[in-house]
Every structure is written in C-alpha cells, then in structure tokens.
Amino acid sequence: MFVKGRGEHWLNGRKVLEFDVGTPLFADLLAKSKYRTIAHFADRRKGHIVLQDHTDAVWFRNIKIRVVNSEGKTPSDGRLEVK
C-alpha cells in the first residue's frame, strides 16, 4: 500500500515492512537491487502488481486487492471498480 510516498507491505493482516519512496536511502537500495534495470520501477502508483517468486516455485491464492483513498482508508464496500 502507498500513502503519500510511504510504502507498506501487509501479510495476513500484519504490517511486515514500511519504507519511504523518494529518499536517498530508497534510491540507494533500488540502485543495488535486481530491479535497477527496470525503467520507472518505483515511480508509479497505479498499474500492474508485482508478484515475486525469487526463482523458486510459487503459488498464489486468495489474493485480495482493496482500493484505499489518500489517507489509507478503504471505501465502505472495499470493492475495486473495474472499467
């Protein structure tokens, strides 16, 4: 989830990671990562979702995506509007 430049990763209802995009630390870590060659990798807030496998066999199930507003709150029905 991203709210005003702060990224958060949640797993099973628990926040496991948070980071600030656009900081020198984030830029340095991204420059050293395997994603460094992907143009605009950390610039977008809308678009495709990255599911990582880290070269191992992986399965995903029961993935839920919720829309949140700029304050990080979910609309009352929590549904993603598909156009």
Secondary structure, 3 states (H helix, E strand, C coil): CEECCEEEEEECCEEEEEEECCCHHHHHHHHCCCCCCCCCCCCCCCCCCCCCCCCCCCCCCCCCCCCCCCCCCCCCCCCCCCC
